Amino acid sequence: MSVRPTPASTPERGTPKRLPRIGLIAGFTTLVADQASKWWILDGLDLPDLHQVVLLPFLNFTMVWNRGVTFGLLNGFGQAGHFILAAVSLTVVVGLLFWLRRAESSIIAIATGSIAGGAIGNVIDRLRFGAVVDFIHAHADTPWGDYSWYVFNVADAAIVCGVIALVFDSQFPRKTLDPDRPRE
């Protein structure tokens, strides 16, 4: 008597079901790391009073309240700005969750989960403080000039890394398991 594998246990069908879970774990991990780091920066280190802490010759903690979006863009929405940006961010998160449900690889699942977790972390800041807590400041002083990157946070780093992973993943076509579907 032979035992037929159930559809959920076959590698082709079982694997996609675990991908949303992997993405949700990545998103939750990102959100917890982001909010814990901001709690420590604000309440543990008290960076708003210190303004800046030099960690390494190329890395500081520098307190910035970002009222815009990435790199301070769209900063001119007035008092309702943080609500508008929070609503837009949550709309993007909903779209990412739909994408996550259809993820075809662990890279896509982890990337979309990380982007969503980072976006939710920044939304929490907007609703709590009216601005996003940014504090990581990478820079380089060279003989040719001083180079300074924008001040960012853990959520921003997760969002950027997630987008880079999605772009990287999109550059390589997938092999399909369906013999009737044309190969890319």
Rosetta silent file (secondary structure, phi, psi, omega in degrees, C-alpha in Angstrom):
SEQUENCE: MSVRPTPASTPERGTPKRLPRIGLIAGFTTLVADQASKWWILDGLDLPDLHQVVLLPFLNFTMVWNRGVTFGLLNGFGQAGHFILAAVSLTVVVGLLFWLRRAESSIIAIATGSIAGGAIGNVIDRLRFGAVVDFIHAHADTPWGDYSWYVFNVADAAIVCGVIALVFDSQFPRKTLDPDRPRE
SCORE:     score description
SCORE:     0.000 S_00000001
   1 L     0.000  121.325  179.944    0.000    0.000    0.000 S_00000001
   2 L   -94.796  148.219 -179.821    1.554    3.267   -1.067 S_00000001
   3 L  -103.908  122.524  176.584    0.967    6.502    0.781 S_00000001
   4 L   -85.474  133.796  177.969    0.222    9.554   -1.313 S_00000001
   5 L   -67.064  144.365  176.113    1.589   12.795    0.112 S_00000001
   6 L   -74.242  153.696 -178.503   -1.033   15.321    1.051 S_00000001
   7 H   -55.565  -35.806 -177.975   -1.011   18.560   -0.944 S_00000001
   8 H   -71.601  -20.632 -176.569    0.202   20.549    2.065 S_00000001
   9 H   -94.757  -10.720  179.163    3.196   18.229    2.558 S_00000001
  10 L   -72.574  142.000 -177.208    4.515   18.295   -0.995 S_00000001
  11 H   -56.781  -39.152 -176.905    7.504   20.607   -1.405 S_00000001
  12 H   -65.845  -37.726 -175.826    5.916   22.509   -4.279 S_00000001
  13 H   -96.529  -28.288 -178.363    2.720   23.276   -2.389 S_00000001
  14 H   -75.320  -33.874 -176.433    3.944   23.288    1.220 S_00000001
  15 H   -62.179  -48.867 -179.386    6.726   25.795    0.716 S_00000001
  16 H   -60.601  -29.234 -179.551    4.587   28.793   -0.335 S_00000001
  17 H   -66.928  -27.662  179.954    2.355   28.351    2.720 S_00000001
  18 H   -85.688  -16.164 -176.919    5.302   28.952    5.038 S_00000001
  19 H   -63.745  -45.106  176.666    6.519   32.045    3.188 S_00000001
  20 H   -59.454  -36.585  178.170    3.920   34.467    4.595 S_00000001
  21 H   -63.708  -42.287  177.448    4.806   33.232    8.080 S_00000001
  22 H   -61.447  -43.333  178.870    8.500   33.901    7.402 S_00000001
  23 H   -63.957  -41.160  177.842    7.620   37.396    6.163 S_00000001
  24 H   -65.018  -37.828  176.708    5.477   38.105    9.228 S_00000001
  25 H   -64.531  -42.876  177.743    8.315   36.978   11.501 S_00000001
  26 H   -61.819  -42.974  179.367   10.716   39.287    9.618 S_00000001
  27 H   -64.823  -43.942  179.953    8.245   42.161    9.933 S_00000001
  28 H   -65.865  -41.025  178.318    7.638   41.570   13.635 S_00000001
  29 H   -62.584  -43.185  177.287   11.386   41.267   14.303 S_00000001
  30 H   -61.286  -47.300 -179.205   11.998   44.530   12.434 S_00000001
  31 H   -60.878  -45.352 -179.725    9.220   46.294   14.324 S_00000001
  32 H   -65.245  -45.261  179.689   10.465   45.095   17.733 S_00000001
  33 H   -62.412  -41.195  179.784   14.105   45.975   16.961 S_00000001
  34 H   -63.708  -51.871 -176.553   13.062   49.410   15.684 S_00000001
  35 H   -68.318  -35.783  176.957   10.836   50.292   18.621 S_00000001
  36 H   -65.772  -41.374  179.793   13.301   48.888   21.191 S_00000001
  37 H   -65.631  -39.016  179.182   16.159   50.913   19.683 S_00000001
  38 H   -69.731  -37.935  176.005   14.048   54.080   19.729 S_00000001
  39 H   -60.307  -45.656 -178.820   12.964   53.453   23.312 S_00000001
  40 H   -65.499  -41.471  179.162   16.613   53.079   24.333 S_00000001
  41 H   -61.963  -43.383 -176.202   17.676   56.186   22.379 S_00000001
  42 H   -80.108  -46.145 -172.188   14.905   58.319   23.906 S_00000001
  43 H  -102.411  -33.065 -179.476   14.604   56.947   27.440 S_00000001
  44 H   -81.756  -56.261 -179.329   17.794   54.990   28.116 S_00000001
  45 L   -82.808  -26.556 -177.035   20.446   57.160   26.511 S_00000001
  46 L    60.667   48.189 -178.249   18.324   60.331   26.576 S_00000001
  47 H   -59.686  -32.008  177.597   19.658   61.424   23.186 S_00000001
  48 H   -57.277  -33.448  177.222   17.249   64.382   22.885 S_00000001
  49 H   -81.757  -33.770 -179.153   19.160   66.071   25.735 S_00000001
  50 H   -79.248  -28.413 -178.713   22.607   64.916   24.588 S_00000001
  51 L    71.580  -45.193 -178.502   21.909   65.769   20.911 S_00000001
  52 E  -153.697  140.496  174.151   24.875   63.712   19.693 S_00000001
  53 E  -130.035  123.418  178.804   27.055   60.820   20.845 S_00000001
  54 E   -83.709  120.934  179.552   30.183   59.920   18.872 S_00000001
  55 E   -96.682  -48.701 -179.306   30.484   56.124   18.655 S_00000001
  56 E  -141.090  165.834  179.513   33.202   55.689   16.039 S_00000001
  57 L   -57.445  -17.551 -177.921   35.082   58.085   13.753 S_00000001
  58 L  -120.834    6.085 -175.836   32.441   57.341   11.095 S_00000001
  59 E  -143.644  126.079  177.397   29.316   56.695   13.185 S_00000001
  60 E  -126.707  159.262  160.362   27.364   58.890   15.601 S_00000001
  61 E   -96.930  119.883 -179.483   24.038   58.837   17.331 S_00000001
  62 E  -129.708  124.550 -175.950   22.505   62.185   16.354 S_00000001
  63 E   -77.927  122.723  176.108   18.972   63.130   17.421 S_00000001
  64 E  -137.445  132.187  172.486   16.685   64.175   14.564 S_00000001
  65 E   -99.574  105.895 -175.916   12.886   64.463   14.580 S_00000001
  66 E   -90.876  109.677 -179.397   11.913   63.739   10.973 S_00000001
  67 L   -91.032   -6.815  177.628    8.514   65.260   10.178 S_00000001
  68 L  -101.245 -151.221  175.244    8.698   64.290    6.487 S_00000001
  69 L  -108.123 -152.612 -176.928    9.317   60.974    4.800 S_00000001
  70 H   -46.882  128.637  179.270   12.593   59.499    3.598 S_00000001
  71 H    60.654   24.187  176.838   15.374   62.072    3.845 S_00000001
  72 H    77.376   10.902  179.101   12.893   64.637    5.205 S_00000001
  73 L   -68.352  158.902  178.592   10.947   64.933    1.940 S_00000001
  74 L    56.602   46.048 -176.555    7.286   66.031    2.002 S_00000001
  75 L   -87.341   -5.515 -170.370    7.799   67.976    5.188 S_00000001
  76 L  -102.177   34.488 -179.600    5.316   70.747    4.357 S_00000001
  77 L   -89.223    0.330  179.002    1.920   69.190    5.157 S_00000001
  78 H    74.188 -155.272 -175.411    1.424   71.254    8.310 S_00000001
  79 H   -61.354  -35.641 -177.518   -0.242   69.971   11.473 S_00000001
  80 H   -83.867   -2.100 -175.140   -2.076   67.128    9.727 S_00000001
  81 H   -54.597  -44.641 -177.208    1.085   65.975    7.948 S_00000001
  82 H   -68.172  -29.970  176.057    1.923   63.146   10.291 S_00000001
  83 H   -71.254  -41.285  178.632   -1.627   61.758    9.991 S_00000001
  84 H   -62.880  -47.785 -179.453   -1.522   61.972    6.192 S_00000001
  85 H   -66.390  -35.360  176.536    1.882   60.279    6.015 S_00000001
  86 H   -64.554  -42.625  179.931    0.767   57.617    8.531 S_00000001
  87 H   -64.496  -42.488  178.140   -2.337   56.862    6.419 S_00000001
  88 H   -63.467  -43.842  179.865   -0.272   56.588    3.242 S_00000001
  89 H   -61.905  -42.909  179.643    2.235   54.323    5.007 S_00000001
  90 H   -66.471  -33.123  175.390   -0.504   52.049    6.336 S_00000001
  91 H   -64.254  -41.594  176.949   -1.990   51.808    2.836 S_00000001
  92 H   -63.284  -41.229  178.956    1.415   50.690    1.565 S_00000001
  93 H   -60.514  -42.916  177.983    1.622   48.131    4.391 S_00000001
  94 H   -59.578  -44.389  176.640   -1.743   46.662    3.354 S_00000001
  95 H   -60.888  -41.189  178.400   -0.429   46.330   -0.206 S_00000001
  96 H   -64.311  -36.489  178.456    2.739   44.673    1.082 S_00000001
  97 H   -66.450  -37.009  174.414    0.679   42.169    3.080 S_00000001
  98 H   -64.562  -41.809  177.940   -1.222   41.188   -0.080 S_00000001
  99 H   -62.939  -42.614 -179.774    2.116   40.807   -1.858 S_00000001
 100 H   -59.230  -39.534  178.865    3.439   38.752    1.054 S_00000001
 101 H   -60.437  -25.677 -177.745    0.507   36.330    0.737 S_00000001
 102 L  -106.646   13.296 -177.278    1.646   35.657   -2.825 S_00000001
 103 L   -56.994  137.982 -178.798    5.387   35.546   -2.123 S_00000001
 104 L  -105.687   -5.562  179.898    7.219   33.025   -4.294 S_00000001
 105 L  -151.301  161.787  178.546   10.518   32.967   -2.419 S_00000001
 106 H   -67.113  -29.517  177.697   11.910   33.527    1.034 S_00000001
 107 H   -62.603  -46.462  179.136   13.753   36.618   -0.253 S_00000001
 108 H   -64.302  -41.909 -179.014   10.456   38.226   -1.278 S_00000001
 109 H   -63.346  -47.858 -178.973    8.792   37.177    1.976 S_00000001
 110 H   -66.516  -41.785 -179.150   11.581   38.523    4.195 S_00000001
 111 H   -64.445  -48.881 -179.118   11.947   41.717    2.144 S_00000001
 112 H   -66.783  -37.506  176.463    8.231   42.563    2.109 S_00000001
 113 H   -63.444  -42.115  179.572    7.923   41.678    5.792 S_00000001
 114 H   -65.653  -41.623  177.881   10.897   43.873    6.676 S_00000001
 115 H   -62.785  -45.886  179.868    9.556   46.800    4.660 S_00000001
 116 H   -63.387  -44.165  178.506    6.134   46.441    6.308 S_00000001
 117 H   -61.880  -41.222  177.422    7.647   46.152    9.801 S_00000001
 118 H   -65.565  -41.914  179.233    9.786   49.234    9.206 S_00000001
 119 H   -63.473  -42.074  179.057    6.848   51.206    7.856 S_00000001
 120 H   -64.575  -39.855  177.036    4.717   50.273   10.877 S_00000001
 121 H   -58.713  -42.408  179.047    7.556   51.303   13.207 S_00000001
 122 H   -72.325  -32.132  175.425    7.710   54.734   11.606 S_00000001
 123 H   -64.315  -42.368  177.765    3.898   55.047   11.693 S_00000001
 124 H   -56.791  -44.449  177.472    3.978   54.374   15.435 S_00000001
 125 H   -60.137  -46.915 -178.529    6.468   57.247   15.811 S_00000001
 126 H   -59.027  -41.956 -178.763    4.324   59.601   13.738 S_00000001
 127 H   -74.913  -33.386  179.085    1.251   58.865   15.823 S_00000001
 128 H   -78.018  -44.514 -169.821    3.097   59.016   19.173 S_00000001
 129 H  -115.311  -12.158 -174.512    5.413   61.964   18.560 S_00000001
 130 L    79.793    5.822  179.892    4.212   63.668   15.374 S_00000001
 131 L  -161.271  163.148  177.938    7.584   62.818   13.816 S_00000001
 132 E   -92.814  137.095  177.792    9.871   59.851   13.225 S_00000001
 133 E   -80.509  111.613  174.836   12.800   59.291   15.601 S_00000001
 134 E  -113.560  141.437 -175.245   16.010   59.205   13.527 S_00000001
 135 E  -152.575  -13.243 -178.676   19.368   58.767   15.215 S_00000001
 136 E   -89.713  122.457 -175.999   21.934   56.735   13.227 S_00000001
 137 E  -127.036  104.792  176.225   24.383   59.047   11.461 S_00000001
 138 E   -95.189  138.884 -178.415   27.045   57.529    9.209 S_00000001
 139 E  -155.940  164.707  177.768   29.697   59.860    7.817 S_00000001
 140 E  -142.438  129.319  174.746   33.240   59.931    6.499 S_00000001
 141 E  -102.941  116.241 -177.460   35.827   62.671    6.789 S_00000001
 142 E  -123.332  166.010  175.944   38.297   62.397    3.926 S_00000001
 143 L   -61.919  -19.402 -177.259   41.028   64.634    2.521 S_00000001
 144 L   -95.667   -0.306  179.443   38.638   65.354   -0.386 S_00000001
 145 E   138.748  170.158  179.198   35.788   66.487    1.813 S_00000001
 146 E   -97.158  130.153  178.993   33.336   65.375    4.424 S_00000001
 147 E  -114.022  128.422 -176.621   30.652   62.918    3.357 S_00000001
 148 E  -132.128  127.069  175.124   27.572   62.568    5.489 S_00000001
 149 L   -86.561  160.748  177.588   24.615   60.261    4.976 S_00000001
 150 L   -61.799  152.178  176.551   21.169   61.216    6.174 S_00000001
 151 L   -77.216  133.186 -174.631   20.299   60.387    9.763 S_00000001
 152 E  -139.176 -174.687  179.297   18.129   57.271    9.831 S_00000001
 153 L  -136.556 -177.785 -178.188   16.794   54.545   12.145 S_00000001
 154 H   -62.215  -41.091  179.163   16.437   50.754   12.235 S_00000001
 155 H   -61.278  -44.607  178.555   13.098   50.893   10.380 S_00000001
 156 H   -60.032  -43.042  179.416   14.622   52.994    7.588 S_00000001
 157 H   -62.350  -41.658  179.042   17.517   50.529    7.259 S_00000001
 158 H   -65.360  -39.285  179.158   15.081   47.595    7.039 S_00000001
 159 H   -64.597  -47.585 -179.122   13.009   49.387    4.398 S_00000001
 160 H   -64.032  -45.051  178.866   16.067   50.209    2.267 S_00000001
 161 H   -63.724  -38.853  177.537   17.505   46.686    2.606 S_00000001
 162 H   -62.886  -43.649  178.617   14.101   45.196    1.763 S_00000001
 163 H   -64.594  -42.976  178.245   13.775   47.315   -1.373 S_00000001
 164 H   -60.435  -42.543  178.604   17.325   46.413   -2.441 S_00000001
 165 H   -62.666  -41.223  178.590   16.509   42.717   -1.935 S_00000001
 166 H   -65.264  -41.444  178.082   13.336   43.042   -4.035 S_00000001
 167 H   -64.430  -45.475  178.618   15.219   44.813   -6.824 S_00000001
 168 H   -58.995  -48.033 -178.594   17.985   42.202   -6.691 S_00000001
 169 H   -61.964  -35.129 -177.506   15.444   39.364   -6.719 S_00000001
 170 H   -69.850  -15.163 -177.860   13.596   40.879   -9.683 S_00000001
 171 L   -81.188   -8.837 -176.746   16.749   40.670  -11.799 S_00000001
 172 L  -122.107  116.295 -179.219   16.698   36.867  -11.835 S_00000001
 173 L   -65.782  151.016  179.398   13.830   35.001  -13.503 S_00000001
 174 L   -89.989  145.743  170.589   12.235   32.135  -11.600 S_00000001
 175 L   -82.731  137.962 -177.980   12.125   28.573  -12.793 S_00000001
 176 L  -101.765  149.832  178.154    8.557   27.368  -12.896 S_00000001
 177 L   -92.461  -12.172 -178.149    7.324   23.974  -11.772 S_00000001
 178 L   -85.915  114.879 -177.579    4.282   24.072  -14.071 S_00000001
 179 L   -67.203  -21.911 -179.585    5.168   22.338  -17.360 S_00000001
 180 L   -82.489  -17.479 -178.116    2.323   24.144  -19.181 S_00000001
 181 L   -86.812  130.266 -179.102    3.565   27.585  -18.171 S_00000001
 182 L   -64.367  142.996  178.348    6.221   29.079  -20.466 S_00000001
 183 L   -77.966  146.257 -179.921    9.644   29.540  -18.919 S_00000001
 184 L   -86.333    0.000    0.000   10.969   33.055  -18.533 S_00000001
